Amino acid sequence: MNLADVSAQLRAAGFAARDLLALAYAPGVGVGLAAGGRAWALAGTDASGVVCALEAEFGPRWLWWSGDTAAALIADGVRVSACWDLAAVHRVLFGGWNADPATVWAALHELSAESVPGLGQLDLLRPSGDDGGDPQDPVRPDRYLRPEWAGGGWARTPQRLQRWAATAQTAAARQRERLAALTVRGDQLAGAHCESAAELICAELAADGLPVDVVRAEQLIASFVGVRPSSDAEAEQFRRRRDSVVLTAAPGAEGTDLRNPAQVRAMLARLGFEVPDTRSWRLEPFRGAHPVIEVLLSWRKAERIATTFGYGWLDANVGADGRLRGAWTGCDGAAGRMTAGAGLHNLPGELRPAIVAEPGFVFVRADLGQIEPRVLAAISADRALAAATADDDLYAPVAARLAVERKVAKVAVLAAMYGGTSGTAADALRGLESAYPVAMRYLKHAYDDGRAARDVRTFGGRLVRMWPTPPGLDAEAARAHASARGRYARNAVVQGSAAELFKAWAATLRAQLAAFGAQIVLCLHDELLVHVPIAHAEAVRQGLHDCLDEAARRWTGGAPVRFVADVSVITRWSDAKP
């Protein structure tokens, strides 16, 4: 079998763009392919060439077990347009994080997750066929995946690649059946496509990185913790010097370990500040009350940079090309937000001036505005709240409807989604229940489900698992635990749905960026940062708005809910308005 034969057979079968084409990819061995109930093995070293040729001819939706295949393709210089990621769709269907092939297969065949066979030392010593089956079949007689295959043995020969691709095709068919059976408001198939696209974006983000001006980064770090130490002894000297500024401001505290929260609390108590913890936001209200508060807050900021975002962080995560790289995932294992390592998702604002577009490029930065209440309007189908989204500032018409100040309306809307029931929000919350009963009822149902430990699903169908109440709690503690679980569920259905819209937006944009030589370099909660040649900045800026409109229309099914984004063209990330 050769590539020409496979192409001819796909054409004869009527294979079309975005049809599923399963891929098992092993450079140096070959590729395995499967589509429409047929499978092929192509031996040889030009595995990437096979993928490139089929991508150019058919534009398929590549089907694979996880983002590892996307990463391997990118490492070989191959970028594809679309995929079906079995691991990503598994997390939608079944919740949680674990989505290795054996777990995905077991869930789809209603097999016990606790009994999934593992590849341990005994498995290595035991003859591979002693389970009564064919060791060249990836599926055992008990219907579990053979652990040796799931652990990487699928890549040994072209024939195994073929069978692994065919197995992926079977898994995808079962996933599509399960998706079709879900009873959710959104388009679960489109959601699976966007979740898969998010994993593809994550593979590209991990490979491409975020541009960093290393010289500027070192200057910023030095402004907090001093110049780069030449030895461990000098680093310790700098550390003691930073500590001494705080300890000098608190007489009698010379022996306090500032990295021990209990000791810091005791130091503050001696000065008259009784606080339950020493978090920065807890100390902020006491600024000006005593000199130690100001210097302690400054110390905490410097300490975070020194320990988490200092010179070692730069050395470990910024490459010779000036790009900051970290591992990315399209799902946090809970409601489904994209996450990243290497500090990409919690970079201190003080270091953002070091995130600089490369010569000849700019950043186009976009941030979704008031995303969660707008999402609530869509997922609850509350017409009155949907009408409020027509305004650039959703809280203004809500405030007018409730006859309260805008800030009170904002607190009330956020409290409804996050669980606040007292203080300023209390009276306005009662007004919300009258003004927007459909949305409030939707949130209450989610709360009730969570309180009762019933799993919930987002608009697009992602399962968000609840957890049981721990045994041994007294009645009051059990009620408090159930209430906390209810608040979590209420927020998860909104936040998780907002994550789905964000991924749909990013996926829609990604499909257009190649034409401009641009790339997404950061996905941060509700914010996109795109690295763009200067000549195309305006086109990409407008494209971000257009893609949001298109993604929202598809994601909501045409619901009359308006989504907005603040979009700007900047050179440094810090130039973006807060």
C-alpha positions in Angstrom: 0.0 0.0 0.0 1.3 3.5 -0.9 0.0 7.0 -0.5 -1.4 7.2 -4.0 -3.5 4.0 -3.4 -4.9 5.4 -0.1 -5.8 8.7 -1.8 -7.5 6.9 -4.6 -9.5 4.8 -2.2 -10.5 7.8 -0.1 -11.7 9.6 -3.2 -13.6 6.6 -4.4 -15.4 6.4 -1.1 -16.5 10.0 -1.3 -14.2 11.2 1.5 -14.8 15.0 2.0 -13.2 17.8 3.9 -13.7 17.5 7.7 -14.5 13.8 7.5 -12.8 11.9 10.3 -9.4 10.3 9.3 -7.8 8.4 12.1 -4.1 8.7 12.4 -1.4 6.7 14.3 1.8 8.6 13.7 5.3 7.1 14.3 8.2 8.8 12.5 10.7 6.2 11.2 8.0 3.5 11.3 5.2 4.9 9.2 1.6 5.9 9.7 -1.7 4.1 10.3 -4.9 5.5 8.8 -8.5 4.6 9.2 -11.7 6.0 7.7 -15.2 4.7 6.8 -14.5 1.3 8.3 -11.3 0.8 6.3 -7.7 1.0 7.6 -4.3 1.3 5.9 -0.6 1.0 6.9 2.0 3.0 5.1 5.5 2.0 6.0 8.5 4.3 5.7 10.4 7.2 7.2 8.4 10.0 5.6 5.5 9.9 8.0 5.2 13.7 8.0 5.1 13.8 4.3 2.1 11.5 4.2 0.2 13.7 6.6 1.1 16.9 4.7 -0.1 15.3 1.4 -3.4 14.2 2.8 -4.0 17.5 4.6 -3.4 19.4 1.4 -5.7 17.1 -0.7 -8.6 16.4 1.7 -8.4 18.8 4.7 -9.7 16.0 7.0 -10.6 16.2 10.6 -7.7 14.2 11.9 -8.6 11.7 14.6 -6.1 10.8 17.3 -6.0 9.6 20.9 -4.5 12.8 22.5 -2.6 16.0 21.9 0.6 14.0 22.0 0.1 13.4 18.3 -0.4 17.1 17.6 2.8 17.8 19.4 4.7 15.2 17.5 3.4 16.6 14.2 4.3 20.1 15.1 7.8 19.0 16.1 8.2 17.6 12.6 7.0 20.9 11.0 3.4 19.8 10.3 0.4 22.0 11.1 -3.1 20.6 10.5 -6.4 22.5 10.3 -8.7 20.4 12.4 -8.8 17.3 14.7 -10.9 15.1 16.9 -9.1 14.5 20.1 -10.4 11.5 21.9 -8.9 12.6 25.3 -10.5 16.0 25.0 -13.9 14.6 24.1 -13.6 12.0 26.9 -13.2 14.8 29.5 -16.4 16.4 28.1 -18.4 13.2 28.3 -17.1 11.8 31.6 -15.5 14.7 33.4 -12.3 14.7 35.4 -8.8 14.7 34.1 -7.5 11.2 33.4 -8.0 10.4 29.7 -5.3 8.0 28.7 -6.3 5.5 25.9 -7.1 2.7 28.3 -9.4 4.9 30.4 -11.1 6.3 27.3 -11.7 2.9 25.9 -13.0 1.4 29.1 -15.5 4.3 29.7 -16.9 3.9 26.2 -17.4 0.2 26.7 -18.9 0.6 30.2 -16.0 -1.3 31.8 -14.8 -0.6 35.4 -12.2 2.1 35.6 -10.8 0.4 38.7 -10.1 -2.7 36.7 -8.2 -1.1 33.8 -5.1 -3.3 33.4 -1.8 -1.6 33.9 1.6 -2.3 32.5 3.6 -3.1 35.7 6.5 -5.3 36.3 4.4 -8.5 36.3 3.0 -7.6 32.9 6.6 -7.2 31.6 7.5 -10.7 32.9 4.3 -12.4 31.8 4.0 -13.8 28.2 2.0 -11.2 26.2 -0.6 -13.7 25.0 -1.4 -15.5 28.2 -4.8 -13.8 28.5 -6.1 -16.1 25.7 -6.1 -13.5 23.0 -4.0 -12.4 20.1 -1.1 -10.1 21.3 -1.3 -8.4 17.9 -4.9 -7.3 18.7 -5.0 -4.1 20.8 -8.2 -5.3 22.5 -8.1 -8.2 25.1 -10.7 -10.9 25.3 -12.2 -9.0 28.3 -12.7 -6.0 26.1 -10.1 -3.8 27.8 -7.2 -2.4 25.8 -4.1 -4.4 26.1 -1.8 -2.4 28.4 1.3 -3.0 26.3 -0.5 -1.4 23.3 -1.9 1.5 25.3 1.5 2.1 26.8 3.1 2.8 23.4 3.4 -0.7 21.9 1.1 0.4 19.1 4.0 2.3 17.4 6.3 -0.8 16.8 5.2 -1.7 13.3 3.2 -0.3 10.4 0.6 -3.1 11.0 0.2 -2.1 14.6 -0.2 1.5 13.5 -3.0 0.5 11.2 -4.8 -1.4 14.0 -4.3 1.4 16.4 -5.9 3.9 14.0 -8.8 1.5 13.5 -9.3 1.3 17.2 -9.3 5.1 17.5 -12.0 5.1 14.8 -14.1 2.7 16.8 -13.7 4.9 19.9 -14.7 8.1 18.0 -17.9 6.4 16.7 -18.9 5.5 20.3 -18.1 9.1 21.5 -20.3 10.5 18.8 -23.1 8.2 19.8 -22.8 9.3 23.4 -22.6 13.0 22.5 -25.8 12.6 20.4 -27.6 11.1 23.4 -26.8 14.0 25.7 -29.7 16.3 26.6 -28.2 19.7 26.7 -29.1 23.1 25.4 -25.9 23.6 23.3 -24.6 21.8 20.2 -22.6 19.0 21.7 -20.9 17.9 18.4 -19.7 21.5 17.7 -18.5 21.6 21.3 -16.5 18.4 20.8 -14.9 20.1 17.7 -14.0 23.2 19.7 -12.6 21.2 22.7 -10.4 19.3 20.2 -9.4 22.5 18.5 -8.4 23.9 21.9 -6.0 21.0 22.4 -4.5 21.7 19.0 -4.1 25.3 20.0 -2.4 24.2 23.2 0.1 22.1 21.3 0.9 25.1 19.1 1.2 27.4 22.1 3.6 25.0 23.8 5.7 24.8 20.7 5.7 28.5 19.7 6.0 30.2 23.1 5.4 33.8 24.1 7.9 36.5 23.0 9.9 37.9 25.9 12.5 40.8 26.0 14.9 39.0 28.3 17.0 42.1 29.0 13.9 44.0 30.1 12.8 41.0 32.2 16.1 40.9 34.0 15.9 44.6 34.7 12.4 44.2 36.2 13.5 41.3 38.3 16.5 43.2 39.5 14.3 46.1 40.6 12.6 43.8 43.1 15.3 41.4 44.2 18.6 42.9 43.1 21.0 41.9 40.4 21.5 38.3 39.5 23.5 36.7 42.3 26.9 35.1 41.4 26.6 32.3 44.0 24.2 30.7 46.5 26.0 32.6 49.3 25.3 35.9 47.5 21.7 34.9 46.9 21.3 34.2 50.6 22.8 37.6 51.4 20.3 39.3 49.2 17.5 37.3 50.8 18.5 38.4 54.3 18.8 42.0 53.2 15.2 41.9 51.9 14.0 40.4 55.2 15.8 43.0 57.3 13.8 45.8 55.8 10.6 44.3 57.3 12.1 43.1 60.6 13.6 46.5 61.3 10.1 48.1 60.9 8.8 45.7 63.6 10.7 46.1 66.9 11.2 42.8 68.7 10.6 40.8 65.6 14.2 40.1 64.7 13.8 36.3 64.9 10.6 36.1 62.9 10.7 33.8 59.9 8.8 35.8 57.3 8.1 32.7 55.3 6.2 31.1 58.2 2.6 32.5 58.2 2.0 31.6 61.8 5.1 33.6 62.9 4.1 36.6 60.7 0.6 36.5 62.3 2.2 36.5 65.7 4.4 39.5 64.8 1.4 41.4 63.5 -0.6 40.5 66.6 2.1 42.0 68.8 1.7 45.2 66.8 -2.1 45.2 67.3 -3.2 43.6 64.0 -5.3 40.5 64.6 -5.8 38.8 61.2 -7.0 35.3 60.3 -4.2 34.9 57.7 -1.5 37.0 56.1 -2.7 37.2 52.5 -2.0 40.4 50.7 -5.6 41.4 50.2 -6.2 40.9 53.9 -3.4 43.3 54.8 -4.2 46.0 52.2 -6.8 47.8 54.4 -4.2 48.4 57.0 -1.8 50.3 54.8 -0.8 53.5 56.6 -1.7 52.1 60.0 1.9 51.0 60.7 5.1 51.1 58.6 5.5 47.4 58.8 2.4 46.8 56.7 3.7 48.7 53.7 7.1 47.0 53.8 5.6 43.6 54.4 3.4 44.0 51.3 6.4 45.1 49.3 8.4 42.2 50.7 5.7 39.7 49.7 5.7 40.9 46.1 9.5 40.7 45.9 9.6 37.3 47.5 7.1 35.9 44.9 9.2 37.2 42.1 12.4 35.9 43.7 11.1 32.4 44.4 8.7 31.9 41.4 9.5 34.4 38.7 13.2 35.2 39.2 16.3 34.5 37.3 15.9 30.7 37.7 12.5 30.9 36.1 13.9 32.9 33.1 16.7 30.4 32.7 14.4 27.4 32.9 11.6 28.6 30.7 12.8 31.1 28.1 14.7 29.7 25.2 17.5 31.1 23.2 15.0 32.5 20.7 13.5 34.7 23.5 10.2 32.7 23.8 8.7 31.7 27.1 7.3 28.1 26.9 5.3 26.0 29.2 3.0 23.0 29.0 -0.6 23.8 28.0 -3.9 21.9 28.4 -7.3 22.7 27.0 -9.1 21.6 30.2 -8.3 22.1 33.9 -10.1 18.9 34.8 -13.1 20.7 36.4 -15.3 23.2 34.5 -12.9 23.2 31.5 -10.8 26.3 31.4 -7.5 26.3 29.5 -4.4 26.3 31.7 -0.7 26.6 31.3 2.5 26.0 33.3 5.8 28.0 33.5 3.9 30.9 35.0 2.1 31.8 31.8 -1.3 32.0 33.6 -0.2 33.9 36.7 2.6 36.2 35.4 2.8 39.2 37.8 1.7 42.4 36.3 5.0 43.9 37.3 6.7 41.6 34.7 4.3 42.2 31.8 6.4 45.1 30.4 8.9 42.3 29.4 6.3 40.7 27.1 7.2 42.5 23.9 6.3 41.8 20.2 9.2 40.9 18.0 10.6 43.5 15.4 8.1 43.9 12.6 5.2 42.6 14.8 2.7 43.9 17.2 0.3 42.2 19.6 -3.5 42.4 19.0 -5.0 41.8 22.4 -8.6 41.0 23.0 -10.5 40.6 26.3 -14.1 39.5 26.5 -16.3 41.9 28.4 -18.7 40.9 31.2 -18.5 37.4 29.7 -20.2 35.4 32.5 -23.4 37.3 32.9 -23.7 37.4 29.1 -23.2 33.6 29.0 -25.8 33.3 31.7 -28.3 35.1 29.5 -27.6 32.6 26.7 -27.5 29.3 28.6 -30.6 30.1 30.7 -32.5 31.5 27.7 -33.7 34.5 29.8 -35.1 36.9 27.3 -35.0 39.9 29.7 -31.3 39.3 30.5 -30.6 38.7 26.9 -32.1 42.1 26.1 -29.6 43.7 28.6 -26.7 42.3 26.6 -27.5 44.7 23.7 -25.8 47.4 25.8 -22.0 47.7 25.8 -22.3 47.9 29.6 -24.7 45.1 30.6 -24.8 46.3 34.2 -26.3 49.7 33.2 -29.7 48.3 32.0 -29.8 45.8 34.8 -29.3 48.7 37.3 -32.1 50.6 35.6 -34.4 47.6 35.8 -33.7 47.1 39.5 -33.7 50.8 40.3 -30.3 50.6 42.0 -26.9 52.0 41.3 -24.7 50.3 38.7 -22.2 49.1 41.3 -25.0 47.5 43.3 -26.4 45.8 40.2 -22.9 44.4 39.4 -22.5 43.0 42.9 -25.9 41.4 42.7 -25.3 39.7 39.3 -21.9 38.4 40.4 -23.3 37.3 43.8 -26.0 35.3 42.0 -23.4 33.4 40.1 -20.8 33.1 42.9 -23.1 32.5 45.9 -23.2 35.8 47.8 -26.4 36.2 49.7 -25.7 38.9 52.3 -24.6 42.5 52.5 -25.1 44.9 49.6 -26.2 42.1 47.3 -29.1 40.8 49.4 -31.8 43.3 48.5 -30.7 43.5 44.8 -30.7 39.7 44.6 -34.3 39.7 45.4 -34.8 42.2 42.7 -33.0 39.9 40.2 -35.3 37.1 41.0 -38.2 39.2 40.1 -36.6 40.9 37.0 -34.8 37.8 35.6 -36.7 34.8 36.9 -35.6 32.4 34.1 -31.9 33.0 34.7 -32.2 32.9 38.5 -34.2 29.6 38.3 -31.5 28.2 36.1 -28.9 29.0 38.7 -31.1 27.6 41.5 -31.4 24.3 39.7 -27.7 24.0 39.4 -27.3 24.9 43.1 -29.9 22.3 44.1 -28.1 19.6 41.9 -24.8 20.4 43.5 -26.1 20.5 47.0 -27.6 17.0 46.4 -24.3 15.8 45.0 -25.7 15.3 41.5 -23.3 16.0 38.7 -24.0 18.9 36.4 -23.3 19.6 32.7 -22.3 22.9 31.0 -24.2 24.3 28.0 -22.1 22.3 25.6 -22.3 19.1 27.6 -19.1 18.9 29.7 -19.7 16.8 32.8 -18.7 18.6 36.0 -18.5 16.0 38.8 -19.8 16.6 42.3 -18.3 14.8 45.3 -19.9 13.1 48.3 -20.2 14.6 51.7 -17.4 13.1 53.8 -18.6 10.7 56.5 -18.6 11.6 60.1 -19.6 15.3 59.8 -22.2 16.6 62.2 -25.4 18.0 60.8 -24.3 21.6 60.7 -21.0 20.7 59.0 -22.8 18.5 56.5 -25.2 21.3 55.6 -22.3 23.7 55.1 -20.4 21.2 53.0 -23.5 20.6 50.8 -24.0 24.4 50.4 -20.4 24.9 49.3 -20.9 22.1 46.7 -24.1 23.8 45.5 -22.3 27.1 45.1 -19.5 25.4 43.2 -22.1 23.8 40.8 -23.9 27.1 40.3 -20.6 28.8 39.2 -19.4 25.8 37.2 -22.3 25.7 34.8 -21.6 29.4 34.0 -17.8 29.4 34.1 -17.6 26.2 32.2 -20.0 27.4 29.5 -18.0 30.6 29.3 -14.9 28.5 28.7 -16.7 26.8 25.8 -17.5 30.1 24.2 -13.9 31.2 24.6 -12.5 28.1 22.9 -15.0 28.5 20.1 -13.8 32.0 19.6 -10.1 31.0 19.7 -10.7 28.1 17.3 -12.6 30.3 14.8 -9.8 32.9 15.0 -7.1 30.3 14.6 -8.6 29.2 11.3 -8.1 32.7 9.8 -4.7 33.6 11.2 -2.4 31.6 8.9 -3.4 33.9 6.0 -1.8 36.8 7.9 1.3 35.1 9.2 -0.1 35.6 12.8 -0.3 33.2 15.7 -2.1 33.0 19.0 0.6 33.3 21.7 -1.5 33.4 24.9 -4.9 32.3 26.0 -5.5 33.7 29.5 -9.0 33.1 31.0 -11.1 35.4 28.8 -8.1 37.1 27.0 -6.4 36.4 23.7 -3.0 37.7 22.7 -2.1 37.4 19.0 1.3 38.0 17.5 0.8 39.8 14.2 2.9 41.3 11.4 2.4 45.1 11.6 1.0 45.2 8.1 -1.9 42.9 9.1 -2.7 44.3 12.6 -5.9 46.1 11.5 -7.2 43.1 9.6 -6.6 40.8 12.7 -8.1 43.4 15.0 -11.3 43.4 13.0 -11.1 39.7 12.7 -11.2 39.2 16.4 -14.6 41.0 16.5 -15.9 39.2 13.5 -14.8 35.8 14.8 -16.5 36.5 18.2 -19.7 37.3 16.4 -19.5 34.1 14.3 -18.4 31.9 17.3 -21.2 33.3 19.5 -23.8 32.7 16.8 -22.8 29.1 16.4 -22.3 28.4 20.0 -25.6 29.9 21.1 -27.6 28.6 18.1 -28.5 32.1 17.1 -29.8 33.3 20.5 -30.2 37.1 20.8 -27.3 37.6 23.1 -24.6 40.1 22.3 -21.0 39.4 23.3 -18.3 42.1 23.3 -14.6 42.3 23.4 -12.1 45.1 24.1 -9.5 44.8 21.3 -6.4 46.9 21.0 -3.1 46.9 19.1 -0.1 47.1 21.4 3.6 46.5 21.4 4.0 45.4 25.0 1.5 43.4 27.0 1.6 46.0 29.7 0.3 48.6 27.3 -3.2 47.0 27.4 -5.6 48.9 29.6 -6.6 47.0 32.8 
